[in-house]
């Protein structure tokens, strides 16, 4: 790991994202940079001329730069810094990520100026993103993989999730649990006509899926006892497994830069992210690293 980026927000002076990124930077020796996208949409209901608008934007830019200097003044570590006033928060963050190409980006979900901006950022995921709720490093990691990978991208995503999870386990000497949600056979009963038929077929399918998951673990040199596969909806499976293994970090994935595709038994990572009570690393298939 060479470079870590933390996205800041002036409304949160404690900046959990920065504190978490600082912990990781010190642990890995990676360069740390911070970015302050000062949202500037102009006064609501008032149209300013181009000259006055540019003056207001320049003033906000200077204020953001001063705030950032004050914020980092107590830090002894050399930290890269950049502040910008922009009416396009998502585009500003994406541009900074493309400019710096960090290995990890740390951000708090409340950093976005609006819920729609946060949703748009996740749907245009620019890098491996750590969505943090606190600054704690991984102690117990939960890696969420799909029991029914729909295509090659989802198969690569499973490998990507386990790739990162195993690296993090070694880096932090953390425990690792691999969770997967299996389809509920009763949900198939209307299609099969009889509940007992669905249950019978469902049990065979569950055994087959568990066998495939065990092969996935073997590929990543993981023992079978780290697998926690349960029948049910992904939200409930994740919640129960988080409680069981006392996970404080979840590693999961999403497919596509412009939309969060269905994954992990057909559920949206975007919907799941909102409900997770712990820190989250969100990955894309292109984040796969061959080791």
N, C-alpha and C positions, 0 to 999 in steps of 0.2 A: 504494500500500500504506500503510495507516494504523496497523495494530495487529498485533503479533506476540506469541504466547503460547508460553512454554517450560514444559513439565511436568518437574518435578524429582523426584529420588529421593535420600533421605538416604544410601542405601547407596553412592552414586557421587558423591563430593565433587568430582571433576573435572568432572562434568556436561557431557558432550559436547553435549547438547541445548541447554543454556544458552549455551555458547560459540558454537555455530553460530547461535543466535538473536541473540546479541549482534552477531556479524559482520553479519548481515542488517539488524539495526536501525540500525547505524551507516551501512551502505551506502544504505539507503532513507530514513532519517529517520523510520521508523515508531516509534510508541510500543512499548516492550517491557514485558511483564508476565510474572511467573513465578507458578507455582502448585505448591504442595507438597501432594499428597494423601497424608497419613500413613495408611497402611492400618491399620485397627484392627478385628480380628475377634474380640477377646476371648481370654482364655487358653484354649487348646485343652483340651477335656474338662472344663472348669469353668464352671458356670453361676453368674453373679453376679446379685444382686438389682438392681433398677432403680436404686436410689440409688448403690450401689457402682459399678455399670457406668458411670453418668454421671460419677462422680468420676474413674474411670480414664480415660475418654474426654476429660474436661476437662484432665487432667494431660498426656496425649499431645498435645492441641491446643496447650497452652502450650509444650511441648518443641519441637513442630514450628515454632511461630512464632519461638522463640528461635534455632533452627537456621537458619531462613531469614534472620533478621536478621544473624546472624554470617556466613552465606554471602555476603550482598550487601554487607557492611560495607566491602569493599575496592573496590567499584565506585563510580566518581564519577558515572556516568550515572543520571538519575532513572528508577527502575524500579518499576512497580507490583508489588505482592506480596500473596499470599493463601495461607494455610495452613489445612488442615482435617483433622481426624482423622475417618475414616469407615470403617465396615465394608464399604462398597460403593464400591470404587475406581473402577470404570467409571462409575457414576452420578455420582460426585463430579467426575470429569474432564469428563463430558458437561455437567453443570450449569454448570461454570466456563466452558466454551466457549460455551454458550448465553447466559450472563450477559455475557460480554465481546465475543462475536462477532468473534474475530480473523480477519484475512485469512489467516494461516498459523499452524499449531500445530507446534512442534518437540518431538519426543519420541524417546527411545532405547527400543528394544524391550525392554531389560532393566529398564525402569522399572516395568513391571507386576509386581504381587506374585506372580502365577501365570501359567502359559501359557494357561489358560482365560480369565483376565481380559484378556490381550492379544488373544486371538482374538475375544472379545466386543466389545472396543473397535473393532477393525477392521471387524467386521460391523455396528456401529452408528456408522460413521464420522461424527463431528460437524462436521467442517470439512476444508479442504485440510490434509493432514498430511504433514509432513516427518519421515520416519523416518531418523534420522541414525546413522551409524557413526563419523563424524569431523566436525570443524568446518570442513572445507574448503568454500569457495564453489564454485559451478559453474565448471569450466574446460572440460570437455567434456560436453555434455548428450546423452543418448540418450532420444528420445521414442518410446514404444512405442504403436503404434496397431493396431487390428484390421483385418485384411485382409478379414474377412467380418462386418461389423456386422450383427447379427441383427435389430435393430429400431431405432426412432427414438432410443431412449435411448443405444444404442451408437454411433449416428451422431453424436449430440451429444457423446458422450464423446470421440470422435476429435477433434472440433473443440476441445473443452476442453483436451485434452492438448497439441495444437499451439498453441493460444492461449497457454497458460502457457509452453511451451517457447520460443516465439519471443520472448516478453517477457523471459524470463530470459536468453536469448542476447544481447539488446540491453543489458540491465542490466549483465551481467558480462563482456561482450565474449567470450563463450564460443563454442566450436564446437558445431554441432548436427547430429546424425544421427537420421534417422527410421527405426525398425526395424519390420518386420512379418513375421510367420511365415505362410508359405503352406502349404496342405494338401499332404500327401505323397500323390501319386497311387498309390503302391504299397499304401497303406492302403485304397484303394478297390477293389483287385483282387478280393477275395472277392465284392464286390457286383456286379462287372462280368463276372466269370467268367474273364477273361484278363488277365494282367499287362500285355501290350503294349497292349491296348485302354485299360486304366486309365492307362498312361503317355501315350498319345496324347491322351486326353480331359484328363488332368491338365495337359499342356503348354498346351493351349488355355485351360484355366481359369486357369492361372498367368499367362498373358499378359493375360487379361481382368482379373484382380485387380490386376496391376501397373498397368494402364491406369487403373483406378479410383483406385489410390493416387496416381498422378501427378496426377490431377484434384484430389485432396484437397490435395496439396502446392501446386498452382497456386492453389487457393482461398485458401491462406494465404501466397501470394507467396513460396513457397520453391522453389529450383531443384531440378531432377530429380536432381542428383548427391548430394543429401543422403539419398536413399532407399537403404536396405539391406534388401531383401526377400530372404528365403531360405526354402527348403522345409524343414520340420522342426517339431519340437516347440518350443513357445515358450521353454522353459527353455534349450534348447541354442542357439536362435537368439539369445536375449538374451545368453547367456554369450559366444558367439563375437563378436557385434557389440560388446559392451563391451570385449573384448580388442582388437578391430580398431581401434576409435576412441579407446581409452584413456579411456572415459567415467568420470567420478567422480560423476555424478548421473544417475538415471533418472527420467523422468516417465511415469507410467502411470495407468490408471483402474480404477474399479470401479463397478458399478451396484447401487443399492439401499442403504438405510440398515440394513436388518435382516439382510441376507445378501449376501455377496460373490458376485455372479453370474458365470457363465462369460463370459469376454471374450477377446479376442486369440486367435482360433482355438480357442475353447472351453476355455481354461484359467482356473484360479482365481487371482486376484491375491493371495489369501491364501497360497496355496502358493508362488507365485513370490516373494513378499516375503521369505520365510524364507531363500531361497537366494541372494538378491542380495548381492554383496560390496561394494556401493557405496551411497551415500545415495539415498534414494527420496522423491519427491513423489507422494503418492497422492491422486487427484482423483475427484470425483463429477460426474455430468452437470449437476447444479444449480450447480456451480462455474463454469459457462461465463460468460464476460464478453464482451460484444459491443463491439469496439473499431473 
